[in-house]
Amino acid sequence: MTPSAIAPPLLSWYDQFKRDLPWRAKDGTQPDPYRVWLSEVMLQQTTVAAVAPRFNRFIDRWPRVEVLAAAPDEEVMAEWAGLGYYARARNLLKCARTVAKEHGGRFPDTEELLRMLPGVGAYTAAAIAAIAFNQPSSPVDGNIERVTSRLFRIETPLPAAKKEIKTAAAAMTPAERPGDFAQALMDLGATVCLPRHPRCTACPLVNLCEAKKSDLESVLPIKPVKQAKPTRIGQAYWIENSRGDVLLRRRKQNGLLGGMIEIPSFGWSSDDAPKAVKELTDHWTEVRPINHVFTHFRLELKIFCGRTDKEAIKNCFWAPVDRLTSVGLPSVMKKVAEESISA
């Protein structure tokens, strides 16, 4: 197969079937680098369905990179709550402030310079360069990785195959419309070249696909066997006062859930709540525990509920229970709150 034969039918298919996504430029308009960058950061290890409404909220609240750069950290972290991988939100602010301060609010237009921005890795830099600036860059996300490995029948197991896949992706990237080509590959992987049951009859590249010719389309790419995630066990303490407030704390800036608001917890990370939390009452009631899956481990949090008339302790604060939705709790703590309130 000649790599240059891929672009024409794929771009023709994309012109007809491309997804309508809020961060994409409308026909005939120039892509906004800010929207491209924001969407790519939000989409890292998060689904399009989860990102789309949150992207719109971000854009409504912070429509330009300079506005985001000026936003207080706690407001951005609260808006990010529920999207997970909170280091992305911290890097988002660092990058926005760098672009605003050092680049006059304009994103660099080359892959090399984009890589120098905080939190912008190889994939994100290539995606922004291609989509926002029409540079002949070749981003490789999970969808493009799958499509490319099948088109070229790359049978080397992952992750060893990544370099070979990147080379193949670069070889088929056209000089014209490289941004549309990258997005077309993404859309093809998301809607047609599916992981388990590819819809080959709907694929514009079916006659070019080397995996299809060898009946390997459902086999490739070859992924490593997943290792079982270890389980950690911790405790969360839900304590209310007579005013209908619940005790909360902000976690340290660095580390897991860095900078996020939590219901005081212990035993599962390096950032335990103050021990004085457990001394606010002698009467704790244990309710049903919650389970949550992080990237590298599973967490079981035992939940203890209590009441107190004491004042808040150092590094903690009270917040009205009926206003918790505006605080920006991460998903794991939303589960704790829901279980505690319903107990």
C-alpha positions as CSV (number, residue, x, y, z in Angstrom):
1,M,0.0,0.0,0.0
2,T,1.2,3.5,-0.9
3,P,0.8,5.8,2.2
4,S,-0.2,8.7,-0.1
5,A,-3.2,6.8,-1.3
6,I,-4.9,7.1,2.1
7,A,-5.6,10.8,2.4
8,P,-7.9,11.4,-0.6
9,P,-10.6,8.9,0.3
10,L,-10.3,9.6,4.1
11,L,-10.7,13.4,3.6
12,S,-13.7,12.8,1.3
13,W,-15.3,10.7,4.0
14,Y,-14.5,13.2,6.7
15,D,-16.1,16.0,4.7
16,Q,-19.3,14.0,4.7
17,F,-19.3,12.3,8.1
18,K,-17.1,14.4,10.5
19,R,-18.4,14.7,14.0
20,D,-19.9,18.0,15.2
21,L,-17.8,18.8,18.2
22,P,-17.9,22.1,20.1
23,W,-14.1,22.8,19.9
24,R,-14.0,22.3,16.1
25,A,-14.0,25.2,13.7
26,K,-17.1,25.5,11.5
27,D,-16.6,25.2,7.8
28,G,-14.6,28.0,6.4
29,T,-13.5,29.4,9.7
30,Q,-10.0,29.4,11.2
31,P,-9.5,27.0,14.1
32,D,-8.9,28.8,17.4
33,P,-5.6,27.6,19.0
34,Y,-7.0,28.2,22.5
35,R,-10.1,26.0,21.9
36,V,-7.9,23.3,20.2
37,W,-5.5,23.3,23.2
38,L,-8.2,23.3,25.8
39,S,-10.0,20.4,24.2
40,E,-6.9,18.4,23.8
41,V,-6.0,18.8,27.4
42,M,-9.5,17.9,28.6
43,L,-9.7,14.9,26.3
44,Q,-6.6,13.2,27.7
45,Q,-7.9,9.9,29.2
46,T,-11.4,11.4,29.2
47,T,-14.3,10.6,26.8
48,V,-15.7,13.1,24.3
49,A,-19.2,12.6,25.9
50,A,-17.8,13.7,29.3
51,V,-15.7,16.6,27.9
52,A,-18.2,18.3,25.6
53,P,-20.5,19.9,28.2
54,R,-17.5,20.8,30.4
55,F,-15.7,22.3,27.5
56,N,-18.7,24.6,26.8
57,R,-18.8,25.7,30.5
58,F,-15.1,26.5,30.4
59,I,-15.4,28.5,27.2
60,D,-18.4,30.4,28.5
61,R,-16.6,31.3,31.7
62,W,-13.1,31.8,30.3
63,P,-13.5,32.6,26.6
64,R,-9.8,33.5,25.9
65,V,-6.5,32.3,27.2
66,E,-5.8,35.6,28.9
67,V,-9.1,35.3,30.9
68,L,-8.2,31.8,32.0
69,A,-4.7,32.9,33.0
70,A,-6.2,35.5,35.3
71,A,-8.6,33.1,37.0
72,P,-8.0,32.1,40.6
73,D,-6.6,28.6,41.0
74,E,-9.5,27.4,43.3
75,E,-12.1,28.4,40.7
76,V,-10.5,26.5,37.9
77,M,-9.9,23.5,40.1
78,A,-13.6,23.6,41.2
79,E,-14.8,23.8,37.6
80,W,-12.5,20.9,36.7
81,A,-13.9,18.7,39.4
82,G,-15.2,15.4,38.1
83,L,-13.0,15.3,35.0
84,G,-10.2,13.5,36.9
85,Y,-6.4,13.6,36.4
86,Y,-6.2,16.9,38.3
87,A,-2.6,17.5,37.4
88,R,-4.0,18.5,34.0
89,A,-5.9,21.4,35.6
90,R,-2.8,22.6,37.4
91,N,-0.8,22.4,34.2
92,L,-3.7,24.1,32.3
93,L,-3.3,27.2,34.5
94,K,0.5,27.1,34.2
95,C,0.3,26.9,30.4
96,A,-2.3,29.6,30.1
97,R,-0.3,32.0,32.2
98,T,2.9,31.2,30.2
99,V,1.1,31.9,26.9
100,A,-0.4,35.1,28.3
101,K,2.8,36.4,29.9
102,E,5.5,35.2,27.6
103,H,3.7,35.0,24.3
104,G,1.3,37.9,24.3
105,G,-1.7,35.6,24.5
106,R,-0.8,33.8,21.3
107,F,0.0,30.1,21.1
108,P,3.3,29.2,19.3
109,D,2.6,27.8,15.9
110,T,5.2,25.1,15.6
111,E,5.3,21.7,17.3
112,E,8.8,22.4,18.7
113,L,7.8,25.6,20.4
114,L,4.5,24.2,21.6
115,R,6.4,21.4,23.4
116,M,8.1,24.0,25.5
117,L,4.8,25.0,27.1
118,P,3.9,23.6,30.6
119,G,1.9,20.4,30.4
120,V,2.1,20.1,26.6
121,G,3.5,16.8,25.5
122,A,4.4,15.3,22.2
123,Y,0.8,14.3,21.2
124,T,-0.8,17.6,22.3
125,A,1.9,19.7,20.6
126,A,1.4,17.7,17.3
127,A,-2.4,18.0,17.5
128,I,-2.3,21.8,18.1
129,A,0.3,22.3,15.3
130,A,-1.8,20.3,12.8
131,I,-5.3,21.3,13.7
132,A,-4.8,25.0,14.7
133,F,-1.9,25.9,12.5
134,N,-2.2,23.5,9.5
135,Q,1.4,22.2,10.1
136,P,2.3,18.8,8.7
137,S,2.4,17.2,12.1
138,S,1.2,13.7,13.0
139,P,-0.5,13.4,16.4
140,V,-1.1,9.8,17.5
141,D,-3.8,9.3,20.1
142,G,-5.5,6.0,20.9
143,N,-7.8,6.2,17.9
144,I,-5.1,7.0,15.4
145,E,-2.9,4.4,16.9
146,R,-5.5,1.7,16.3
147,V,-6.3,2.9,12.7
148,T,-2.7,3.1,11.8
149,S,-1.7,-0.2,13.2
150,R,-4.5,-1.9,11.2
151,L,-3.9,0.0,7.9
152,F,-0.2,-0.9,7.9
153,R,-0.7,-4.3,9.7
154,I,1.8,-3.4,12.4
155,E,2.0,-6.6,14.5
156,T,4.6,-5.5,16.9
157,P,3.0,-5.5,20.4
158,L,2.4,-2.2,22.2
159,P,4.1,-0.3,23.6
160,A,7.1,-1.3,21.5
161,A,5.1,-0.6,18.3
162,K,4.6,3.1,19.1
163,K,7.7,4.3,17.2
164,E,6.7,2.2,14.2
165,I,3.1,3.6,14.4
166,K,4.3,7.2,14.6
167,T,6.5,6.7,11.5
168,A,3.6,5.2,9.6
169,A,1.3,8.0,10.6
170,A,3.8,10.6,9.5
171,A,4.3,8.9,6.1
172,M,0.5,9.1,5.3
173,T,0.0,12.7,6.5
174,P,-0.6,14.9,3.5
175,A,0.9,18.3,3.0
176,E,-2.6,19.7,2.3
177,R,-5.2,19.7,5.1
178,P,-3.0,17.9,7.7
179,G,-5.3,19.2,10.5
180,D,-8.4,17.8,8.8
181,F,-6.5,14.6,8.1
182,A,-5.6,14.1,11.8
183,Q,-9.2,14.8,12.9
184,A,-10.4,12.4,10.2
185,L,-8.3,9.6,11.6
186,M,-9.6,10.4,15.1
187,D,-13.2,10.3,13.8
188,L,-12.6,7.1,11.9
189,G,-11.2,5.4,15.0
190,A,-14.1,6.7,17.2
191,T,-17.0,5.8,14.9
192,V,-15.9,3.1,12.4
193,C,-12.5,1.4,13.3
194,L,-13.7,0.4,16.7
195,P,-11.6,-1.6,19.1
196,R,-13.5,-4.9,19.3
197,H,-16.0,-4.8,16.4
198,P,-14.7,-2.6,13.6
199,R,-17.4,-1.6,11.1
200,C,-15.3,-2.4,8.0
201,T,-18.2,-2.2,5.6
202,A,-18.5,1.5,6.5
203,C,-14.8,2.3,6.2
204,P,-13.5,4.4,3.3
205,L,-10.2,2.7,3.6
206,V,-11.3,-0.9,3.7
207,N,-9.7,-1.7,0.3
208,L,-6.3,-0.3,1.6
209,C,-6.3,-1.9,5.0
210,E,-3.6,-4.6,5.3
211,A,-5.1,-5.9,8.5
212,K,-8.4,-6.5,6.8
213,K,-6.7,-8.4,4.0
214,S,-5.2,-10.7,6.6
215,D,-8.3,-11.0,8.8
216,L,-6.4,-9.3,11.6
217,E,-8.6,-6.2,11.9
218,S,-10.1,-7.3,15.3
219,V,-6.7,-8.4,16.6
220,L,-4.6,-5.3,16.0
221,P,-3.1,-3.5,17.7
222,I,-1.7,-6.1,20.0
223,K,-1.9,-4.7,23.6
224,P,0.0,-5.9,26.6
225,V,-1.8,-7.9,29.2
226,K,-3.3,-5.6,31.9
227,Q,-1.9,-6.1,35.4
228,A,-4.5,-6.2,38.2
229,K,-4.7,-3.0,40.1
230,P,-3.8,-3.1,43.8
231,T,-6.4,-2.1,46.3
232,R,-6.0,0.6,49.0
233,I,-8.2,1.0,52.0
234,G,-8.8,4.3,53.7
235,Q,-11.3,6.2,55.8
236,A,-13.4,9.3,55.2
237,Y,-15.0,11.3,58.0
238,W,-18.2,13.1,57.3
239,I,-19.0,15.4,60.2
240,E,-21.7,18.0,60.5
241,N,-22.4,20.8,62.9
242,S,-25.7,22.2,64.2
243,R,-25.9,24.8,61.4
244,G,-26.1,22.2,58.7
245,D,-22.5,22.5,57.6
246,V,-20.0,19.8,56.8
247,L,-16.3,19.8,57.5
248,L,-14.0,20.0,54.4
249,R,-10.4,20.6,53.7
250,R,-8.2,21.5,50.7
251,R,-5.6,18.9,49.8
252,K,-2.0,19.9,49.3
253,Q,-1.2,21.3,45.8
254,N,1.1,18.4,44.8
255,G,0.2,14.8,44.6
256,L,-3.0,12.9,44.0
257,L,-6.1,15.2,43.8
258,G,-3.7,18.0,44.5
259,G,-5.4,21.3,45.3
260,M,-8.9,19.7,45.4
261,I,-11.5,20.0,48.2
262,E,-12.1,16.8,50.1
263,I,-14.1,15.3,52.9
264,P,-11.3,14.7,55.4
265,S,-9.7,11.3,54.8
266,F,-6.9,9.1,56.0
267,G,-4.8,6.1,55.1
268,W,-4.9,5.9,51.3
269,S,-2.5,8.6,50.2
270,S,0.4,10.7,51.5
271,D,-1.9,13.6,52.3
272,D,-3.9,12.7,55.4
273,A,-6.3,15.1,57.1
274,P,-5.3,16.5,60.5
275,K,-5.7,13.9,63.2
276,A,-7.8,16.3,65.2
277,V,-10.7,15.5,62.8
278,K,-11.2,12.2,64.5
279,E,-11.4,13.9,67.9
280,L,-14.3,16.2,67.0
281,T,-16.7,13.7,68.5
282,D,-16.7,10.4,70.3
283,H,-19.7,9.0,68.4
284,W,-19.0,7.9,64.9
285,T,-21.4,5.8,62.8
286,E,-19.9,3.7,60.1
287,V,-22.0,3.6,56.9
288,R,-21.6,1.7,53.6
289,P,-18.1,2.2,52.1
290,I,-17.6,3.5,48.6
291,N,-15.3,2.2,45.9
292,H,-13.4,4.2,43.3
293,V,-10.9,3.4,40.6
294,F,-7.9,5.5,40.0
295,T,-5.3,5.0,37.2
296,H,-3.0,2.8,39.2
297,F,-5.1,1.5,42.0
298,R,-8.6,0.8,43.4
299,L,-9.7,2.5,46.5
300,E,-12.2,1.4,49.2
301,L,-13.1,4.2,51.5
302,K,-14.8,3.4,54.8
303,I,-17.1,6.2,55.8
304,F,-17.7,7.4,59.4
305,C,-20.4,10.0,60.1
306,G,-20.7,12.2,63.2
307,R,-21.9,15.5,64.6
308,T,-20.1,18.2,66.6
309,D,-20.5,21.6,68.2
310,K,-16.8,22.4,68.1
311,E,-15.3,24.9,65.7
312,A,-13.4,24.0,62.6
313,I,-9.9,22.9,63.2
314,K,-6.7,24.1,61.5
315,N,-6.5,23.5,57.7
316,C,-10.2,22.6,57.6
317,F,-13.4,24.7,57.1
318,W,-17.2,24.4,57.2
319,A,-19.4,24.5,54.1
320,P,-23.2,24.3,53.9
321,V,-24.3,20.7,53.0
322,D,-26.8,22.0,50.5
323,R,-24.1,23.9,48.6
324,L,-21.6,21.1,48.1
325,T,-22.3,21.0,44.4
326,S,-20.6,24.4,44.0
327,V,-17.5,23.5,46.0
328,G,-16.0,21.3,43.3
329,L,-15.6,18.0,45.0
330,P,-13.7,15.4,42.9
331,S,-15.7,12.3,41.9
332,V,-14.5,10.1,44.7
333,M,-15.6,12.7,47.3
334,K,-18.9,13.1,45.6
335,K,-19.5,9.4,46.2
336,V,-18.6,9.9,49.9
337,A,-21.0,12.8,50.2
338,E,-23.9,11.0,48.4
339,E,-23.5,7.9,50.7
340,S,-23.2,10.0,53.8
341,I,-26.3,12.2,53.1
342,S,-28.4,9.2,52.2
343,A,-27.3,7.1,55.2
